[in-house]
Amino acid sequence: MRKLIMALLFLCLLLPAGALAQEGLWFSHESGFYADPIEVEIFCDDPEADIYYTLDGSVPTEDGESSFYYDGAFPLEDRTYEPNELSAIGGVARTQYIPEDNVVKAHVIRAWAIYPDGSESEVLNGTFFVGVDREEHYADVPVISLMMNSEDLFDYENGIYVMGAYWAEWDSQQESKYEDWQTQGNYSQRGMDWERPITVQFLPADGSEGFTQDMGVRIKGGVSRYFPQKSLRLIAREQYGKKQLKYPVFTDNLRADGTGLVEKYKSITLRNGGNDSETTRLRDPYFQQLAEGLGFMTQATRPCVVFINGEYWGTYTLTEEYSDNAIENNFGVANQNVIIIKNGRVEDGEESDILLYEDMFDFIAGSDMTDEANYEQAGEMLDLPAFAQYCAFHLYIDNVDGIFQNNNWQIWRARDTDDTAYGDGKWRFLLFDTEHSADIWGDGRSFSSDNLTAVITNDGSEHEDRHPQKLFYSLYQNEDFRREFIMALCDLRNVNFNTARLESTLNEMRPIYELLMRETYLRFGPDWIVRWNLDNYQKDEIEQLITYMRGRYDRYPYVLKKVIGFEYPVEATITVNDATLGSVQVNRTQIPLGESFTGLYFPEYDITVTAIPAEGHTFKGWTAENATLSDETAATVQVSFDKKFTLQALFE
């Protein structure tokens, strides 16, 4: 016993503070950023174990070509001046920019031990940035270190990131020239055969605990798969270790059912910006944020910086991914009971579930929706107010690659109904990939364009199969839905896209993206941005975006007036006597607490306002000028008007 105690005391002198309580393997330093060179040691709970490690992101083995036997501490210094490796690999796209300068690099160390009895430890993973100023380069965004066998990405035959062998065969069969975006390659392939194992290390900016987890990775996206910087889908599976990622990836992502923060994810996406990849890069997260509070689900997003095997891989938008698990984690509907249809095909669920979608679609698109009995039945099948908002949203931002183009739409429901709020069997839409909008390829001045006439006058008969245009057109024939839709357009303009909110939301986002994108352009190009307009290109693109959104706010009510044939819109001002006592909901949109509200509405339709007292307070009534209320003492009233009016809710 005395010898054992002495041995333990001696071991305490050798190990860093707190190390004695650990099991398996651990490093002398935590993953993160270090201003000066460091000397890293690898410790094991059994001093007789043999430790192997790699520095290239591959998993260490006893006899691997990239594996080293650990026999003592080794120094880590700034790697930025080392030649680029992964960034110098060609064949990831037909048009590809190879960076001229060295990119930022980190040390990735993966360690593994064999114990004297032949058992093995789990792999230990670490990412160490030396001589890299985190705040200067990446401000307060998380850094994500991806570790994997580089051949899984870049191998000619089986690498998922390259054009590769699939492209060579496909290209040989083409009888005419094709555009870059039409190119098919290894990166175009889908399914489990094109998923590869990866280790994901998440490093928060504030130094708090992140996560390290083995997952699967696939290339994600449509046309954007041919971009040099590709979107990556990260998937938790039991075969890699854990069925879900249990970590609050998005610190402000509240469950849709209002029961707290989402803390579990089946999959997340590192998104390259899609169509916005070489313009602002922030369009989709911007619109996702502006859509919060509407009747359909939006995706949580946040900017991040990615490294692959220690080499800088640019700015991404970390994006919540829709799946049956995401629905469960947000709405409380068991994932086995969730059906998701994407662009007309079953994404999650059983193949036979498509019949439930087709039944809903065929009834609504094929029935007379002016018949109130039919419309009522439609409302049992589809969340109609949310669908009106969803369609209005796409039209307001002028998304030209969304539901009205039969692309980038998803819809979900619970297969078996129950008494819970979201287990009612109604279909509900999901918002994603909104960036092909707001005059993305123009100068930001097409904000007066009429994209409304085409959808309210087109019955969709020229479209084959179940084009969503047919669904919308049939419902639009019903006066109640038409009112929902027109009111949704007004509310979007007045609340979600009011000028103050447009400006404040963009002002929060743009400094980060402007900082991060400069380095991303230097890594991925394109060449003409790097050489001719590196410092101003993205700023100019963001200015064009805000020019469009300001113009849309000013002009769209008059586009709507002309198309619908209404009178001129009327200015409505709605306030509360004390913002600490309560707030007001206009139609289906709650005005943020503490804000007065000014918007434009058409006198042809009454608006509905609801007074919402804060906890411990009561509603006392309304005061109105130039407006008629259905009941001045009721919390919810109909307001009719024919000229500029004011309305105030009184609380005590």
CORDATA-V194772 format. One record per residue. N is the residue number from 0. RES is the residue in one letter. OMEGA is omega in whole degrees, 0 to 359 (none if undefined). Layout:
# CORDATA-V194772
n	res	omega
N	RES	OMEGA
N	RES	OMEGA
This chain:
# CORDATA-V194772
n	res	omega
0	M	180
1	R	180
2	K	180
3	L	180
4	I	180
5	M	180
6	A	179
7	L	177
8	L	179
9	F	179
10	L	179
11	C	179
12	L	183
13	L	188
14	L	175
15	P	182
16	A	177
17	G	187
18	A	187
19	L	183
20	A	185
21	Q	177
22	E	180
23	G	181
24	L	172
25	W	179
26	F	176
27	S	180
28	H	176
29	E	174
30	S	180
31	G	187
32	F	181
33	Y	182
34	A	184
35	D	178
36	P	179
37	I	176
38	E	187
39	V	174
40	E	176
41	I	181
42	F	177
43	C	180
44	D	175
45	D	183
46	P	179
47	E	183
48	A	173
49	D	184
50	I	176
51	Y	181
52	Y	175
53	T	180
54	L	184
55	D	179
56	G	180
57	S	179
58	V	181
59	P	175
60	T	183
61	E	183
62	D	181
63	G	181
64	E	183
65	S	184
66	S	177
67	F	175
68	Y	182
69	Y	178
70	D	177
71	G	183
72	A	176
73	F	184
74	P	173
75	L	180
76	E	179
77	D	182
78	R	187
79	T	184
80	Y	174
81	E	179
82	P	175
83	N	176
84	E	182
85	L	181
86	S	181
87	A	181
88	I	177
89	G	175
90	G	177
91	V	177
92	A	179
93	R	176
94	T	189
95	Q	177
96	Y	175
97	I	184
98	P	180
99	E	182
100	D	177
101	N	177
102	V	178
103	V	181
104	K	175
105	A	171
106	H	170
107	V	180
108	I	177
109	R	185
110	A	184
111	W	184
112	A	171
113	I	182
114	Y	181
115	P	180
116	D	178
117	G	178
118	S	186
119	E	175
120	S	168
121	E	179
122	V	176
123	L	185
124	N	178
125	G	177
126	T	186
127	F	177
128	F	182
129	V	178
130	G	180
131	V	179
132	D	185
133	R	183
134	E	181
135	E	184
136	H	194
137	Y	176
138	A	186
139	D	179
140	V	178
141	P	174
142	V	181
143	I	180
144	S	179
145	L	181
146	M	181
147	M	173
148	N	185
149	S	178
150	E	178
151	D	176
152	L	196
153	F	178
154	D	184
155	Y	183
156	E	192
157	N	180
158	G	186
159	I	187
160	Y	190
161	V	172
162	M	168
163	G	186
164	A	180
165	Y	179
166	W	182
167	A	179
168	E	181
169	W	182
170	D	182
171	S	182
172	Q	182
173	Q	183
174	E	178
175	S	180
176	K	179
177	Y	179
178	E	179
179	D	186
180	W	179
181	Q	186
182	T	174
183	Q	180
184	G	174
185	N	183
186	Y	179
187	S	188
188	Q	185
189	R	176
190	G	185
191	M	179
192	D	182
193	W	171
194	E	183
195	R	178
196	P	181
197	I	173
198	T	185
199	V	176
200	Q	185
201	F	184
202	L	178
203	P	183
204	A	185
205	D	179
206	G	178
207	S	184
208	E	176
209	G	176
210	F	170
211	T	184
212	Q	173
213	D	183
214	M	171
215	G	179
216	V	174
217	R	169
218	I	185
219	K	173
220	G	176
221	G	179
222	V	185
223	S	176
224	R	182
225	Y	179
226	F	176
227	P	174
228	Q	188
229	K	175
230	S	183
231	L	176
232	R	180
233	L	190
234	I	174
235	A	178
236	R	179
237	E	181
238	Q	176
239	Y	178
240	G	183
241	K	184
242	K	179
243	Q	173
244	L	182
245	K	182
246	Y	178
247	P	185
248	V	180
249	F	191
250	T	180
251	D	184
252	N	180
253	L	177
254	R	181
255	A	180
256	D	173
257	G	185
258	T	176
259	G	184
260	L	172
261	V	184
262	E	178
263	K	179
264	Y	173
265	K	181
266	S	175
267	I	182
268	T	168
269	L	191
270	R	183
271	N	180
272	G	179
273	G	180
274	N	182
275	D	186
276	S	183
277	E	176
278	T	182
279	T	185
280	R	184
281	L	185
282	R	184
283	D	177
284	P	177
285	Y	181
286	F	176
287	Q	181
288	Q	180
289	L	180
290	A	183
291	E	179
292	G	178
293	L	190
294	G	178
295	F	183
296	M	174
297	T	181
298	Q	171
299	A	180
300	T	170
301	R	178
302	P	177
303	C	177
304	V	187
305	V	171
306	F	175
307	I	183
308	N	176
309	G	183
310	E	184
311	Y	182
312	W	168
313	G	179
314	T	173
315	Y	168
316	T	176
317	L	192
318	T	174
319	E	182
320	E	177
321	Y	177
322	S	177
323	D	177
324	N	178
325	A	177
326	I	178
327	E	183
328	N	180
329	N	189
330	F	179
331	G	176
332	V	183
333	A	186
334	N	179
335	Q	182
336	N	184
337	V	172
338	I	173
339	I	175
340	I	178
341	K	179
342	N	174
343	G	181
344	R	180
345	V	177
346	E	176
347	D	182
348	G	179
349	E	182
350	E	180
351	S	180
352	D	179
353	I	180
354	L	178
355	L	176
356	Y	182
357	E	177
358	D	179
359	M	183
360	F	185
361	D	179
362	F	184
363	I	182
364	A	186
365	G	182
366	S	178
367	D	184
368	M	172
369	T	174
370	D	187
371	E	178
372	A	177
373	N	181
374	Y	178
375	E	178
376	Q	176
377	A	179
378	G	174
379	E	184
380	M	186
381	L	176
382	D	190
383	L	178
384	P	179
385	A	177
386	F	176
387	A	178
388	Q	182
389	Y	179
390	C	179
391	A	181
392	F	181
393	H	180
394	L	182
395	Y	180
396	I	180
397	D	175
398	N	183
399	V	178
400	D	185
401	G	189
402	I	182
403	F	171
404	Q	180
405	N	178
406	N	175
407	N	172
408	W	176
409	Q	181
410	I	184
411	W	172
412	R	169
413	A	181
414	R	179
415	D	187
416	T	174
417	D	185
418	D	181
419	T	186
420	A	185
421	Y	177
422	G	187
423	D	178
424	G	178
425	K	174
426	W	180
427	R	184
428	F	180
429	L	184
430	L	175
431	F	175
432	D	183
433	T	194
434	E	181
435	H	192
436	S	175
437	A	175
438	D	187
439	I	182
440	W	181
441	G	182
442	D	178
443	G	186
444	R	178
445	S	186
446	F	179
447	S	184
448	S	179
449	D	174
450	N	185
451	L	183
452	T	184
453	A	184
454	V	181
455	I	180
456	T	185
457	N	182
458	D	176
459	G	185
460	S	179
461	E	180
462	H	177
463	E	174
464	D	186
465	R	178
466	H	183
467	P	177
468	Q	180
469	K	179
470	L	181
471	F	185
472	Y	180
473	S	180
474	L	183
475	Y	178
476	Q	178
477	N	184
478	E	180
479	D	178
480	F	179
481	R	178
482	R	177
483	E	184
484	F	181
485	I	176
486	M	178
487	A	177
488	L	179
489	C	181
490	D	177
491	L	181
492	R	187
493	N	186
494	V	185
495	N	184
496	F	176
497	N	190
498	T	182
499	A	181
500	R	176
501	L	184
502	E	185
503	S	180
504	T	180
505	L	180
506	N	175
507	E	188
508	M	193
509	R	180
510	P	180
511	I	181
512	Y	178
513	E	177
514	L	187
515	L	187
516	M	179
517	R	180
518	E	179
519	T	176
520	Y	179
521	L	178
522	R	189
523	F	183
524	G	9
525	P	187
526	D	185
527	W	175
528	I	182
529	V	188
530	R	190
531	W	187
532	N	187
533	L	188
534	D	186
535	N	188
536	Y	184
537	Q	177
538	K	178
539	D	180
540	E	178
541	I	177
542	E	178
543	Q	177
544	L	182
545	I	174
546	T	179
547	Y	185
548	M	175
549	R	180
550	G	178
551	R	179
552	Y	182
553	D	192
554	R	189
555	Y	177
556	P	182
557	Y	169
558	V	180
559	L	178
560	K	183
561	K	184
562	V	184
563	I	181
564	G	180
565	F	170
566	E	178
567	Y	179
568	P	184
569	V	180
570	E	177
571	A	175
572	T	183
573	I	181
574	T	170
575	V	181
576	N	178
577	D	185
578	A	178
579	T	185
580	L	182
581	G	181
582	S	184
583	V	171
584	Q	177
585	V	187
586	N	181
587	R	185
588	T	179
589	Q	177
590	I	181
591	P	182
592	L	176
593	G	180
594	E	167
595	S	188
596	F	173
597	T	182
598	G	179
599	L	176
600	Y	182
601	F	183
602	P	178
603	E	181
604	Y	170
605	D	171
606	I	178
607	T	178
608	V	181
609	T	176
610	A	183
611	I	180
612	P	173
613	A	182
614	E	179
615	G	181
616	H	184
617	T	176
618	F	184
619	K	181
620	G	182
621	W	164
622	T	184
623	A	175
624	E	180
625	N	178
626	A	178
627	T	182
628	L	179
629	S	178
630	D	186
631	E	182
632	T	182
633	A	180
634	A	177
635	T	183
636	V	171
637	Q	183
638	V	175
639	S	189
640	F	173
641	D	176
642	K	182
643	K	183
644	F	176
645	T	182
646	L	178
647	Q	174
648	A	181
649	L	178
650	F	171
651	E	none
